[in-house]
Amino acid sequence: MKILWAPWRMKYIRRFEERGDNSCIFCKGVQQNKDRENLILYRGRSCFIILNKYPYNTGHLMIAPYRHIGELEGLSEEELNELMRLTVLSVKILKREYRPSGLNIGVNIGRAAGAGIEDHIHLHIVPRWVGDTNFMPIISQTKIMPELPHETYDRLKKYFREE
């Protein structure tokens, strides 16, 4: 058996231990004044856009309300409207900068649906390219990422400043 070393993944595996106080990563990130460090691209009135620190693909964004809430149906009309407005804005920006072949957009509600963070609702936008899935994730359970998250942040942040 061949081994592909990916020691940076340990941070992901131990992410809940690192939080220590089990605080919400979304709430904790927006409370700090460290947007680049926390990968926060944009702060709206009721929602914000953040890069996924452990993306499925380069450019994987998440949009979440500031309010700590776990259910889609509990969002206010203002939060729902801004969530969709920021989704459209993000799609336009990702298409402009990365020219993906397609996009996956979705919300995972509950652990059974794949929610990694169940208690703070968030929407995922994942750019996709023809051929972006190859034998590596299928055979070896290893995804190859061509760009570091902070490089992605720097490429996208300029568009959100214009907003």
C-alpha positions as CSV (number, residue, x, y, z in Angstrom):
1,M,0.0,0.0,0.0
2,K,1.3,3.5,-0.9
3,I,0.9,6.3,1.6
4,L,0.2,9.9,0.6
5,W,1.1,12.1,3.5
6,A,-1.3,15.0,4.2
7,P,-0.4,16.2,7.7
8,W,-2.4,19.5,7.2
9,R,-5.6,17.4,7.4
10,M,-5.0,16.7,11.1
11,K,-6.2,20.3,11.8
12,Y,-9.5,19.4,10.1
13,I,-9.8,16.1,12.0
14,R,-9.2,17.8,15.3
15,R,-11.2,20.9,14.6
16,F,-13.7,20.3,17.4
17,E,-11.0,19.7,20.0
18,E,-9.3,23.0,18.9
19,R,-12.5,25.0,19.6
20,G,-12.3,23.8,23.2
21,D,-15.4,25.7,24.3
22,N,-17.5,24.1,21.5
23,S,-18.4,27.6,20.3
24,C,-19.8,28.0,16.8
25,I,-17.1,28.6,14.2
26,F,-19.4,31.0,12.3
27,C,-20.3,33.1,15.3
28,K,-16.7,33.1,16.6
29,G,-15.3,34.2,13.3
30,V,-17.6,37.1,12.7
31,Q,-17.1,38.4,16.3
32,Q,-13.4,38.8,15.7
33,N,-11.9,41.6,13.6
34,K,-9.7,39.2,11.6
35,D,-11.6,38.7,8.3
36,R,-8.7,37.5,6.2
37,E,-7.6,35.0,8.9
38,N,-11.1,33.7,9.3
39,L,-11.7,33.8,5.5
40,I,-14.7,36.2,5.7
41,L,-15.1,37.7,2.3
42,Y,-18.1,39.9,2.8
43,R,-20.3,41.2,5.7
44,G,-23.8,42.1,4.8
45,R,-26.6,43.4,7.0
46,S,-27.9,40.0,8.2
47,C,-25.6,37.5,6.5
48,F,-22.0,37.1,5.6
49,I,-19.9,35.2,3.0
50,I,-17.0,33.0,4.1
51,L,-14.6,30.6,2.3
52,N,-14.7,27.0,3.5
53,K,-11.5,26.4,5.3
54,Y,-11.6,22.8,4.2
55,P,-13.1,23.1,0.7
56,Y,-14.5,20.5,-1.6
57,N,-13.1,22.5,-4.5
58,T,-11.2,25.8,-5.0
59,G,-13.7,28.7,-4.4
60,H,-16.0,26.8,-2.1
61,L,-18.0,29.5,-0.4
62,M,-20.5,29.5,2.4
63,I,-23.2,32.0,3.2
64,A,-24.6,32.2,6.7
65,P,-26.8,34.5,8.8
66,Y,-25.1,36.3,11.7
67,R,-27.8,35.0,13.9
68,H,-27.1,31.6,15.4
69,I,-29.9,29.4,14.1
70,G,-30.1,25.9,12.9
71,E,-33.3,25.8,10.9
72,L,-34.0,27.3,7.5
73,E,-37.6,27.9,8.4
74,G,-36.6,30.0,11.4
75,L,-34.8,32.6,9.2
76,S,-36.5,36.0,8.9
77,E,-37.6,37.4,5.5
78,E,-34.6,39.8,5.6
79,E,-32.2,36.9,6.3
80,L,-33.7,34.8,3.5
81,N,-33.6,37.6,1.0
82,E,-30.0,38.5,1.8
83,L,-29.0,34.8,1.7
84,M,-30.3,34.6,-1.8
85,R,-29.0,38.0,-2.9
86,L,-25.5,37.0,-1.7
87,T,-25.8,33.6,-3.4
88,V,-26.4,35.3,-6.7
89,L,-23.6,37.8,-6.1
90,S,-21.2,34.9,-5.2
91,V,-22.2,33.0,-8.3
92,K,-21.4,36.0,-10.5
93,I,-18.1,36.5,-8.8
94,L,-17.1,32.9,-9.0
95,K,-18.0,32.7,-12.7
96,R,-16.0,35.8,-13.4
97,E,-12.8,34.8,-11.5
98,Y,-12.8,31.0,-11.9
99,R,-15.0,30.3,-14.9
100,P,-16.4,27.0,-13.5
101,S,-18.2,24.6,-15.8
102,G,-21.0,24.4,-13.2
103,L,-21.8,25.0,-9.6
104,N,-23.3,23.0,-6.7
105,I,-25.4,25.1,-4.4
106,G,-27.1,23.6,-1.4
107,V,-27.9,23.5,2.3
108,N,-27.3,20.4,4.4
109,I,-29.9,20.4,7.3
110,G,-29.2,17.8,10.0
111,R,-26.4,15.3,10.5
112,A,-28.1,12.7,8.3
113,A,-28.0,15.2,5.4
114,G,-24.3,15.8,5.8
115,A,-24.3,18.9,8.0
116,G,-20.9,19.3,9.6
117,I,-22.2,22.2,11.6
118,E,-25.8,21.5,12.5
119,D,-26.7,24.3,14.7
120,H,-25.9,27.3,12.4
121,I,-27.6,27.1,9.0
122,H,-25.3,27.9,6.0
123,L,-25.5,27.6,2.3
124,H,-22.7,26.1,0.2
125,I,-21.6,27.2,-3.2
126,V,-19.1,24.8,-4.8
127,P,-17.5,25.6,-8.2
128,R,-17.2,22.5,-10.5
129,W,-15.3,21.8,-13.6
130,V,-15.6,19.0,-16.1
131,G,-13.0,16.4,-14.9
132,D,-12.5,17.8,-11.4
133,T,-13.2,14.4,-10.0
134,N,-10.7,11.8,-10.9
135,F,-9.4,8.6,-9.5
136,M,-7.7,10.2,-6.5
137,P,-10.9,10.9,-4.4
138,I,-12.5,7.7,-5.6
139,I,-9.7,5.3,-5.2
140,S,-7.5,6.8,-2.5
141,Q,-10.0,9.1,-0.7
142,T,-7.7,12.0,-1.4
143,K,-8.7,15.3,-3.0
144,I,-6.1,17.4,-4.7
145,M,-6.5,21.1,-4.2
146,P,-4.7,23.4,-6.6
147,E,-4.9,26.6,-4.5
148,L,-4.5,27.4,-0.8
149,P,-7.6,29.0,0.9
150,H,-5.8,32.3,1.6
151,E,-4.8,32.5,-2.1
152,T,-8.5,32.0,-3.0
153,Y,-9.4,34.7,-0.5
154,D,-7.0,37.2,-2.1
155,R,-8.3,36.4,-5.6
156,L,-12.0,36.9,-4.6
157,K,-11.8,39.7,-2.0
158,K,-11.3,42.4,-4.6
159,Y,-14.8,41.7,-6.1
160,F,-16.5,41.8,-2.8
161,R,-14.9,45.2,-2.0
162,E,-16.6,46.6,-5.2
163,E,-20.0,45.5,-3.8
